[in-house]
Amino acid sequence: MSTGKTVARATVLILALSLLSRFLGLARETAIAYRFGATAATDAFLVAYVIPYMFYGVVGNALATVIVPVFAEYVAQGRRHYAWEIMSLVTSAVLAIVLLVALAGVLLAPQIACLLGAGFPPETLKLAGRLTAVVMPAIVFMGLAGVFAGILNANNIFGPPAFGPAAMNIVVIFFALIAGSYFGIYGLAAGVVAGAFAFALVQVPALRRVGFKYVPALSFRHPEVRRIVGMMLPVILSSSVGSLYTMIDWRIASGLAEGSIAALNYANKLMNLPQGLFVLAVTTAIFPTLSRLVAEGKPAEMAAALQRGIKVVLLLAIPGAVGLAVLRVPVVTLLFERGAFDVRATEMTADALLFFSLGMAAFCLNLPLTRGFFAMQDTRTPLFVSLATVLAKLCLSLAFVRFLQHGGLALATSLTAVLNMALLSWLLQRRLPGLFGIPFFRFLGGTLAASGVMGLAVSGLDRLLATHFPGGFLLLAARVGLDITAGVLVFAVLGFLLRLDELLYLIELGRALLHRFSPGKAGEPYA
């Protein structure tokens, strides 16, 4: 099977499962909002949850990222059996480390809560400490899930790792609605642990099918284990910067109005929806191909494949950001405003969402740009870029929060993401001279123009529909649905008129997803 067909097939599969996971993620946030609203208890839970969430986002993804090129290198050298031995050693090492980290987290839970929520009232701070102790065991299963995902992706198996978050969301929703009614916010915290277990468990059958047999053995001195750990450390540090941004926001927002952290969280989840759906699918599917092309010494082909992935990301992220900014109030109302989530919470979340949307395209681009460096086994450059932006994030947050409250924190995050994207793009262009050029910027300009016109059209249509769809869930759902449909049509027509070439590739991916065409009929969007 050709490279293009392999990547297209993987992208469609990951996209479908990511779509399921993200919608379940929205259902999870809706369930939490319904049961607990934007309250002090929700703020306390989010402070507790940020540690395991950060752990998987940092360590879990770092494991998956590093394992893929290393495993591909072993296989290319004809050392597949040796690769399985190393994966067993890595699994044992990760398990030992995460057990120690989880234990330390339980013992230091009050101090962790105080660090992240120092502005909380005493009762809320105490609750955050207790919840932190409850959720800490989740990082054990999240660490294992990261190892499993890396092994499976290296073997071109993408389904179970992509389904893992969906399984976790299902469990958390159940605990939020059922256990939450009996045990309150503690039931939700227990659901995080149970969900993390499900995340790891759903990948085990696929591991056995690809030939992985875990052999218990622990050796931190093994040269290959030390090599993988050495590659992981910069990835962990660079990935942790994003979580550090969240910790900065949580720390500052803990001294703002009640519900500020919850509003930032809900808005952030909406902003990350396109990234989790489309960007993750494209990037995950193309990453093994990029690693292989680098290993084969084909930089021009690698640059072409990466550029095509970046253009697809832009084609989704830019109009998505514009649409989310224009429809922020009806979207937040539709998804969250029920139960304990009132009008005040909607206004706070919509304000944060507006400022987050300004940086959404940059957030989305940072993922494939970073993977470009990782495919070349350069894990240090993204680290240095990320560290360079931390001070900018802190200064911008402290400056904007004085005038825009929690919205200023969202704006600071967006501007920092834009800075990070600009630095990564510049440095990657120096390594891959063919990555960006006049045709690329012509495509970028056309996408921006089409998105701007689409935003004006959707804004006008929404104001018109608001007078005919005054209220109620079904009427609001119809209004938002018509807005989105009109936006997609307007952008598609304008994109066709402006000859945005990657739009044709995206249509092929959509046809493959909707009609389940075979790879030979789906075209070669990444040829």
C-alpha positions as CSV (number, residue, x, y, z in Angstrom):
1,M,0.0,0.0,0.0
2,S,1.4,3.4,-0.9
3,T,2.3,6.0,1.7
4,G,-0.6,8.3,0.7
5,K,-3.1,5.5,1.0
6,T,-1.8,4.2,4.3
7,V,-1.9,7.7,5.9
8,A,-5.3,8.4,4.4
9,R,-6.7,5.2,5.8
10,A,-5.2,5.8,9.2
11,T,-6.4,9.4,9.2
12,V,-10.0,8.4,8.5
13,L,-9.9,5.8,11.3
14,I,-8.4,8.2,13.9
15,L,-10.7,10.9,12.8
16,A,-13.8,8.7,13.3
17,L,-12.7,7.6,16.7
18,S,-11.5,11.0,17.7
19,L,-14.9,12.4,16.7
20,L,-16.5,9.9,19.0
21,S,-14.1,10.7,21.8
22,R,-14.5,14.5,21.5
23,F,-18.3,14.3,21.4
24,L,-18.1,12.1,24.5
25,G,-15.7,14.7,26.0
26,L,-18.3,17.4,25.4
27,A,-20.9,15.1,27.0
28,R,-18.6,14.6,29.9
29,E,-18.2,18.4,30.4
30,T,-22.0,18.7,30.0
31,A,-22.6,16.1,32.6
32,I,-20.2,17.8,35.0
33,A,-21.8,21.1,34.3
34,Y,-25.3,19.7,34.9
35,R,-24.4,18.0,38.2
36,F,-22.0,20.5,39.7
37,G,-22.2,23.8,37.6
38,A,-19.5,26.5,37.8
39,T,-19.2,26.4,41.6
40,A,-16.4,26.2,44.2
41,A,-16.7,22.4,44.2
42,T,-16.1,22.3,40.4
43,D,-13.1,24.7,40.8
44,A,-11.6,22.4,43.5
45,F,-12.1,19.3,41.3
46,L,-10.4,21.0,38.3
47,V,-7.4,21.9,40.4
48,A,-7.2,18.2,41.5
49,Y,-7.7,16.9,38.0
50,V,-5.1,19.1,36.4
51,I,-2.3,16.8,37.7
52,P,-3.3,13.5,36.1
53,Y,-4.6,15.4,33.0
54,M,-1.2,17.1,32.7
55,F,0.6,13.8,33.4
56,Y,-1.0,12.1,30.4
57,G,-0.7,15.1,28.2
58,V,3.0,15.4,29.0
59,V,4.4,11.9,29.9
60,G,1.8,9.8,28.1
61,N,2.2,11.7,24.8
62,A,6.0,11.9,25.2
63,L,6.1,8.1,25.5
64,A,4.0,7.7,22.4
65,T,6.1,10.2,20.5
66,V,9.5,8.8,21.3
67,I,8.6,5.1,20.9
68,V,7.4,5.5,17.3
69,P,10.7,6.6,15.7
70,V,12.8,4.3,17.9
71,F,10.7,1.3,17.2
72,A,10.8,2.1,13.5
73,E,14.5,2.3,13.6
74,Y,14.8,-1.2,15.2
75,V,12.5,-2.7,12.6
76,A,14.4,-1.0,9.7
77,Q,17.5,-2.7,11.0
78,G,15.9,-6.1,11.1
79,R,15.8,-6.2,15.0
80,R,12.1,-6.5,15.7
81,H,12.6,-9.2,18.3
82,Y,15.1,-6.9,20.1
83,A,12.5,-4.1,19.9
84,W,10.0,-6.2,21.9
85,E,12.6,-6.8,24.6
86,I,13.3,-3.0,24.9
87,M,9.5,-2.3,25.0
88,S,9.2,-4.7,28.0
89,L,12.0,-2.9,29.8
90,V,10.4,0.5,29.0
91,T,7.0,-0.7,30.3
92,S,8.6,-1.9,33.6
93,A,10.5,1.4,34.0
94,V,7.4,3.5,33.4
95,L,5.3,1.4,35.8
96,A,7.9,1.8,38.5
97,I,8.2,5.5,38.0
98,V,4.4,6.2,37.9
99,L,3.8,4.2,41.0
100,L,6.3,6.3,42.9
101,V,4.9,9.5,41.5
102,A,1.3,8.5,42.4
103,L,2.3,7.6,45.9
104,A,4.1,11.0,46.3
105,G,1.1,12.7,44.9
106,V,-1.2,11.2,47.5
107,L,1.1,12.1,50.3
108,L,1.7,15.6,49.1
109,A,-1.9,16.3,48.0
110,P,-2.5,19.2,50.4
111,Q,0.7,20.9,49.3
112,I,-0.2,20.4,45.6
113,A,-3.7,21.9,46.1
114,C,-2.2,24.8,47.9
115,L,0.2,25.5,45.1
116,L,-2.4,25.5,42.4
117,G,-5.3,27.0,44.4
118,A,-3.7,29.3,46.9
119,G,-6.4,31.9,46.3
120,F,-9.2,29.6,47.3
121,P,-11.2,30.0,50.6
122,P,-10.0,27.6,53.3
123,E,-12.9,25.1,52.8
124,T,-12.4,25.0,49.0
125,L,-8.7,24.6,49.4
126,K,-9.2,21.7,51.8
127,L,-11.6,20.0,49.4
128,A,-9.1,20.4,46.6
129,G,-6.5,18.6,48.6
130,R,-8.7,15.7,49.3
131,L,-9.8,15.4,45.7
132,T,-6.1,15.5,44.6
133,A,-5.4,12.5,46.8
134,V,-8.3,10.6,45.2
135,V,-7.4,11.2,41.6
136,M,-3.6,10.6,41.9
137,P,-3.7,6.8,41.2
138,A,-5.0,7.7,37.7
139,I,-1.6,8.6,36.5
140,V,-0.4,5.0,36.9
141,F,-2.9,3.9,34.2
142,M,-2.3,7.0,32.1
143,G,1.4,6.3,32.0
144,L,0.8,2.7,30.8
145,A,-1.7,4.0,28.2
146,G,1.0,6.2,26.8
147,V,3.4,3.2,26.4
148,F,0.7,1.1,24.8
149,A,-0.2,3.8,22.4
150,G,3.4,4.3,21.3
151,I,3.9,0.6,20.6
152,L,0.6,0.3,18.7
153,N,1.2,3.4,16.6
154,A,4.7,2.2,15.7
155,N,3.0,-0.9,14.3
156,N,0.5,1.2,12.3
157,I,-2.3,0.2,14.7
158,F,-4.3,3.4,15.5
159,G,-7.8,2.3,16.5
160,P,-7.4,1.2,20.2
161,P,-5.2,4.2,21.2
162,A,-7.7,6.5,19.6
163,F,-10.7,4.8,21.2
164,G,-9.0,4.9,24.7
165,P,-10.1,8.5,25.5
166,A,-13.7,7.7,24.4
167,A,-13.7,4.7,26.9
168,M,-12.4,7.0,29.6
169,N,-15.1,9.6,28.9
170,I,-17.9,7.0,29.0
171,V,-16.7,5.9,32.5
172,V,-16.3,9.5,33.8
173,I,-19.8,10.4,32.5
174,F,-21.3,7.5,34.3
175,F,-19.5,8.4,37.6
176,A,-20.5,12.1,37.3
177,L,-24.2,11.3,36.9
178,I,-24.6,8.3,39.0
179,A,-21.8,8.3,41.6
180,G,-21.9,12.1,41.8
181,S,-25.5,11.9,42.9
182,Y,-24.6,9.8,45.9
183,F,-21.0,10.9,46.8
184,G,-20.9,14.4,45.3
185,I,-17.7,15.6,43.8
186,Y,-15.8,12.7,45.3
187,G,-17.8,10.3,43.0
188,L,-16.6,12.3,40.0
189,A,-12.9,12.1,41.2
190,A,-13.2,8.3,41.5
191,G,-14.5,8.2,38.0
192,V,-11.3,9.8,36.7
193,V,-9.3,6.8,38.2
194,A,-11.8,4.3,36.8
195,G,-11.7,6.0,33.4
196,A,-7.9,6.0,33.2
197,F,-8.0,2.2,33.9
198,A,-10.4,1.8,31.0
199,F,-8.1,3.9,28.8
200,A,-5.2,1.5,29.3
201,L,-7.3,-1.7,29.3
202,V,-8.9,-1.3,25.8
203,Q,-5.4,-1.3,24.2
204,V,-4.3,-4.6,25.7
205,P,-5.9,-7.0,23.2
206,A,-4.3,-5.1,20.3
207,L,-0.9,-5.4,21.9
208,R,-1.2,-9.1,22.0
209,R,-2.3,-9.2,18.4
210,V,0.8,-7.3,17.2
211,G,3.1,-9.7,19.1
212,F,4.0,-7.8,22.3
213,K,4.5,-10.1,25.2
214,Y,5.4,-8.3,28.4
215,V,8.3,-9.9,30.2
216,P,8.8,-8.4,33.7
217,A,12.3,-7.0,34.0
218,L,13.6,-3.8,35.3
219,S,16.9,-2.1,34.3
220,F,17.4,1.6,34.4
221,R,21.0,1.1,33.3
222,H,20.2,-0.6,30.0
223,P,21.7,1.6,27.3
224,E,18.6,1.6,25.1
225,V,16.4,2.4,28.1
226,R,18.7,5.3,29.0
227,R,18.6,6.4,25.4
228,I,14.8,6.5,25.3
229,V,14.6,8.3,28.6
230,G,17.1,10.8,27.3
231,M,15.0,11.5,24.3
232,M,11.9,11.7,26.4
233,L,13.1,14.3,28.9
234,P,13.1,17.2,26.4
235,V,9.7,16.1,25.1
236,I,8.3,15.9,28.6
237,L,9.7,19.3,29.5
238,S,8.4,21.0,26.3
239,S,5.0,19.3,26.5
240,S,4.7,20.3,30.2
241,V,4.9,24.0,29.3
242,G,1.4,23.9,28.0
243,S,0.3,22.4,31.3
244,L,2.4,25.1,33.0
245,Y,0.2,27.6,31.2
246,T,-2.8,26.0,32.7
247,M,-1.3,26.0,36.2
248,I,-0.5,29.7,35.9
249,D,-4.1,30.4,34.9
250,W,-5.5,28.2,37.7
251,R,-3.3,29.9,40.2
252,I,-4.2,33.5,39.1
253,A,-7.9,32.6,38.5
254,S,-8.2,31.1,42.0
255,G,-8.2,34.7,43.3
256,L,-10.9,35.9,40.9
257,A,-14.7,35.5,41.0
258,E,-16.1,32.1,41.9
259,G,-16.4,29.9,38.8
260,S,-13.5,31.6,36.9
261,I,-11.5,28.4,36.7
262,A,-14.6,26.4,35.6
263,A,-15.3,29.0,32.9
264,L,-11.7,28.8,31.6
265,N,-11.9,25.0,31.6
266,Y,-15.2,24.8,29.7
267,A,-14.0,27.3,27.1
268,N,-10.7,25.6,26.7
269,K,-12.4,22.3,26.1
270,L,-14.4,23.9,23.3
271,M,-11.4,25.5,21.8
272,N,-9.5,22.2,21.8
273,L,-12.3,20.3,20.1
274,P,-11.0,20.9,16.5
275,Q,-7.5,20.0,17.6
276,G,-8.6,16.8,19.2
277,L,-10.7,15.9,16.3
278,F,-8.9,16.7,13.1
279,V,-5.4,17.9,14.0
280,L,-4.7,14.9,16.2
281,A,-6.0,12.6,13.5
282,V,-3.8,14.1,10.8
283,T,-0.7,14.4,12.9
284,T,-0.9,10.9,14.5
285,A,-1.4,9.3,11.1
286,I,1.4,11.1,9.4
287,F,4.0,10.9,12.2
288,P,5.2,7.3,11.4
289,T,5.5,8.3,7.8
290,L,7.6,11.4,8.6
291,S,9.8,9.3,10.8
292,R,10.3,6.7,8.1
293,L,11.1,9.3,5.4
294,V,13.7,10.9,7.8
295,A,15.3,7.5,8.4
296,E,15.4,6.8,4.7
297,G,17.2,10.2,4.1
298,K,14.4,11.8,2.1
299,P,14.1,15.4,3.5
300,A,12.3,16.8,0.4
301,E,9.6,14.1,0.6
302,M,9.3,14.6,4.3
303,A,8.9,18.4,3.9
304,A,6.2,17.9,1.2
305,A,4.3,15.4,3.4
306,L,4.5,17.7,6.5
307,Q,3.5,20.8,4.4
308,R,0.4,19.0,3.2
309,G,-0.6,18.1,6.7
310,I,-0.1,21.7,7.9
311,K,-2.3,23.0,5.1
312,V,-5.1,20.6,6.0
313,V,-4.8,21.7,9.6
314,L,-5.1,25.4,8.6
315,L,-8.0,24.6,6.4
316,L,-9.9,23.3,9.4
317,A,-8.5,25.5,12.2
318,I,-8.9,29.0,10.8
319,P,-12.6,28.8,9.8
320,G,-13.2,26.8,13.0
321,A,-11.8,29.6,15.1
322,V,-13.8,32.2,13.3
323,G,-17.0,30.2,13.7
324,L,-16.4,29.5,17.3
325,A,-15.8,33.2,18.1
326,V,-18.9,34.3,16.2
327,L,-21.2,31.6,17.7
328,R,-19.7,31.5,21.2
329,V,-22.8,32.5,23.1
330,P,-25.3,30.2,21.4
331,V,-22.8,27.3,21.4
332,V,-22.1,27.6,25.2
333,T,-25.8,28.0,25.9
334,L,-26.7,24.9,23.9
335,L,-24.0,22.7,25.3
336,F,-23.8,23.7,29.0
337,E,-26.7,26.0,30.2
338,R,-28.8,23.6,32.2
339,G,-28.9,22.4,35.8
340,A,-26.4,24.2,37.9
341,F,-24.9,26.0,34.9
342,D,-26.7,29.3,34.8
343,V,-26.7,32.4,32.6
344,R,-23.8,33.9,34.6
345,A,-21.7,30.8,33.9
346,T,-22.6,31.0,30.2
347,E,-21.4,34.7,30.0
348,M,-18.1,33.9,31.8
349,T,-17.4,30.9,29.5
350,A,-18.3,32.8,26.3
351,D,-16.0,35.6,27.3
352,A,-13.1,33.2,27.8
353,L,-14.0,31.3,24.5
354,L,-13.7,34.5,22.5
355,F,-10.1,35.1,23.6
356,F,-9.1,31.5,23.3
357,S,-10.4,31.4,19.7
358,L,-7.9,34.1,18.7
359,G,-5.1,31.6,19.2
360,M,-6.9,28.4,18.1
361,A,-5.1,28.1,14.7
362,A,-1.7,28.5,16.4
363,F,-2.6,25.9,19.0
364,C,-3.5,23.5,16.2
365,L,-0.4,24.2,14.2
366,N,2.0,23.7,17.1
367,L,1.3,20.0,17.1
368,P,2.4,19.1,13.5
369,L,5.3,21.6,13.7
370,T,6.6,19.9,16.9
371,R,6.1,16.4,15.4
372,G,8.3,17.6,12.5
373,F,11.2,18.1,14.8
374,F,10.4,14.8,16.7
375,A,10.4,12.9,13.5
376,M,14.0,14.0,13.0
377,Q,14.7,12.8,16.6
378,D,15.3,16.5,17.6
379,T,13.5,16.8,20.9
380,R,15.5,19.7,22.2
381,T,14.5,22.5,19.8
382,P,10.7,22.4,20.7
383,L,11.8,22.4,24.4
384,F,13.9,25.6,24.0
385,V,11.1,27.3,22.1
386,S,8.5,26.3,24.8
387,L,10.7,27.5,27.6
388,A,11.3,30.8,25.9
389,T,7.6,31.5,25.9
390,V,6.9,30.8,29.6
391,L,8.0,34.2,30.8
392,A,5.9,35.8,28.0
393,K,2.9,33.9,29.2
394,L,3.3,34.9,32.8
395,C,3.8,38.6,32.0
396,L,0.9,38.7,29.6
397,S,-1.4,36.9,32.1
398,L,-0.5,39.4,34.9
399,A,-1.0,42.3,32.5
400,F,-4.3,41.3,31.0
401,V,-6.0,39.9,34.0
402,R,-6.2,43.3,35.5
403,F,-8.4,44.6,32.8
404,L,-10.2,41.5,31.4
405,Q,-10.3,39.2,34.5
406,H,-10.3,35.5,33.4
407,G,-10.7,36.6,29.8
408,G,-7.3,38.2,30.0
409,L,-5.8,34.8,31.0
410,A,-7.3,33.3,27.9
411,L,-6.0,36.1,25.7
412,A,-2.5,35.7,27.2
413,T,-2.6,32.0,26.4
414,S,-3.6,32.7,22.8
415,L,-0.9,35.3,22.2
416,T,1.7,32.9,23.7
417,A,0.6,30.1,21.3
418,V,1.0,32.5,18.4
419,L,4.6,33.3,19.5
420,N,5.4,29.6,19.9
421,M,4.0,28.8,16.5
422,A,6.1,31.6,14.8
423,L,9.3,30.5,16.4
424,L,8.8,26.8,15.5
425,S,7.9,27.7,11.9
426,W,11.0,29.8,11.5
427,L,13.3,27.2,12.9
428,L,11.7,24.3,11.0
429,Q,11.9,26.3,7.7
430,R,15.7,26.5,8.3
431,R,15.9,22.7,8.5
432,L,13.5,22.1,5.7
433,P,13.8,24.9,3.1
434,G,11.0,23.6,1.0
435,L,8.5,23.6,3.8
436,F,7.1,27.2,3.3
437,G,7.1,29.2,0.1
438,I,4.9,31.5,-2.0
439,P,2.3,28.8,-2.9
440,F,1.9,28.1,0.8
441,F,1.4,31.7,1.7
442,R,-1.0,32.1,-1.2
443,F,-3.0,29.2,0.3
444,L,-2.9,30.8,3.7
445,G,-4.1,34.2,2.4
446,G,-7.0,32.5,0.6
447,T,-8.0,30.5,3.7
448,L,-8.0,33.7,5.9
449,A,-10.1,35.6,3.3
450,A,-12.6,32.8,3.0
451,S,-12.9,32.4,6.7
452,G,-13.4,36.2,7.2
453,V,-16.3,36.3,4.7
454,M,-17.7,33.2,6.2
455,G,-17.6,34.8,9.7
456,L,-19.5,37.8,8.5
457,A,-22.1,35.7,6.8
458,V,-22.7,33.5,9.8
459,S,-22.9,36.5,12.2
460,G,-25.6,38.0,10.1
461,L,-27.5,34.8,9.7
462,D,-27.3,34.1,13.5
463,R,-28.8,37.5,14.3
464,L,-31.6,36.8,11.9
465,L,-32.3,33.4,13.3
466,A,-32.2,34.6,16.9
467,T,-35.4,36.6,16.2
468,H,-37.2,33.5,14.8
469,F,-35.8,30.9,17.3
470,P,-36.3,32.7,20.6
471,G,-35.5,29.9,23.0
472,G,-35.7,26.3,24.0
473,F,-33.2,23.5,23.5
474,L,-34.5,22.2,20.2
475,L,-34.9,25.7,18.6
476,L,-31.4,26.7,19.8
477,A,-30.0,23.4,18.4
478,A,-31.7,24.2,15.1
479,R,-30.3,27.7,15.1
480,V,-26.8,26.6,15.8
481,G,-27.1,23.7,13.3
482,L,-28.3,26.1,10.5
483,D,-25.4,28.5,11.4
484,I,-22.8,25.8,11.1
485,T,-24.3,24.4,7.9
486,A,-24.3,27.8,6.3
487,G,-20.8,28.5,7.4
488,V,-19.5,25.3,5.9
489,L,-21.2,25.9,2.6
490,V,-20.0,29.5,2.4
491,F,-16.4,28.5,3.2
492,A,-16.5,25.5,0.7
493,V,-17.8,27.7,-2.1
494,L,-15.3,30.4,-1.5
495,G,-12.5,27.9,-1.1
496,F,-13.4,26.4,-4.4
497,L,-13.5,29.8,-6.1
498,L,-10.1,30.6,-4.6
499,R,-8.7,27.2,-5.7
500,L,-7.7,26.1,-2.2
501,D,-6.1,22.8,-3.3
502,E,-6.1,21.1,0.0
503,L,-9.9,21.4,0.2
504,L,-10.1,18.6,-2.4
505,Y,-8.0,16.4,-0.2
506,L,-10.2,17.1,2.8
507,I,-13.3,16.2,0.7
508,E,-11.7,12.9,-0.1
509,L,-11.1,12.2,3.5
510,G,-14.7,13.1,4.3
511,R,-15.9,10.8,1.5
512,A,-13.8,8.0,2.9
513,L,-15.2,8.5,6.4
514,L,-18.9,8.8,5.3
515,H,-19.0,6.2,2.6
516,R,-16.2,3.8,3.8
517,F,-14.4,3.7,0.5
518,S,-11.5,1.4,0.2
519,P,-8.0,3.1,0.3
520,G,-7.7,2.6,-3.5
521,K,-10.8,4.7,-4.0
522,A,-10.2,7.3,-1.4
523,G,-7.4,9.1,-3.3
524,E,-4.0,9.9,-2.0
525,P,-4.3,13.0,0.1
526,Y,-0.8,12.6,1.5
527,A,0.9,11.1,-1.5
